[in-house]
């Protein structure tokens, strides 16, 4: 187990082997949860949604394997729809966190 220090600003550096193993990069969102008087848990926020994003992408590409004729227009529409749905999901989730 690695030991790290907290800076005067409350910042910590996640050890490199842990960052690499979990794919944590700049901009990765983490969720903190107090689990006792002396501890807390840290979870990757995007890691949970990563599978969903991959499934959506795989679903959007599945037609290519079946010989579907795709066009830039249908691809752009599908991407725009996915972005709108993802934006709506993020807004719903952020409202839930603000209330908590």
N, C-alpha and C positions, 0 to 999 in steps of 0.2 A: 504494500500500500504506500502510495506516494504522500508526502507531507508538503503542504504549500502554506504560504503566509498571505494574509489579507493586507492589502495596501491601506494607506490612510483614507483613500477614497472608497474603500469597500470592494476593491477589485481583486480578482484572483486570476492566476494563469493556469489553465487546464493543461496538465502534462501532455507533451507531444504524443506519446504512445496512445493515450486515451483519445485525443483529438483525431488521430489517424484511424484508430480502430472504429470510431463512431462516425467518421466523415464530417467532423465539426470544422467549419470554415468560417471566415468572417461573414457576419450576417446571419448565421445559424441562430434560430430562436430556441431558448431554453425555458423550461417552466420549473419554478421552485415551489416546494411544498414543505411546510413545517411538519415534521413527523413526531417530534418530542421536544422537551425543553432543551435538549443538547444536540439535536440533529435535524437535518432536512434532506429531502430527496430532490435530485435534479433530473429532469427528463427532457429529451429532445422533443420540441413541439412539432417540427416538420417531419421528423422520422415517421410519425404515425400516419401522416397524410401522404408520405412518399409512395406507399403501396397503391393508394387510391389514384394518385397522379399517373403512375406507371400503368395501371389497369385502363385508365381513360385513354392514354396514349396508345396502348396496345389495341384497344377497341377501335380507335380512329384509323389505325393502320391495317386492321384485319381485312378490310375490303380489297386492299391491294393484292393480297395473297390469293383472293378468289377471282382476280381478273376484273375487278370493278374499274370502270373508267372514271378517273377523278379529274377534277379541274381545279384550277387555282381559286375559282369563285366558291366552289363547295368546300374546299379546304379552309379558305379564309372565313367562311360562315361558321364552320365547325369550331375553328379556333376562337372566334369572337364569342360564340355561345359558351364555350368552356371557360373563357376568361370571365364572362358575366356571371356564370354560375359560381365560379371560385370567389369572385369579389363578394357576391351575396353571402356565401358561406363564411368568409372571413369577417364580414360585418356582423353576421349573427353571432359568431363565436366571440367577437370583441365586446359586443353588448353583454353577453353572458359573463365575461370576466370583469366588466366594470361594475356589475351588480353585486358580484361576490366579494 
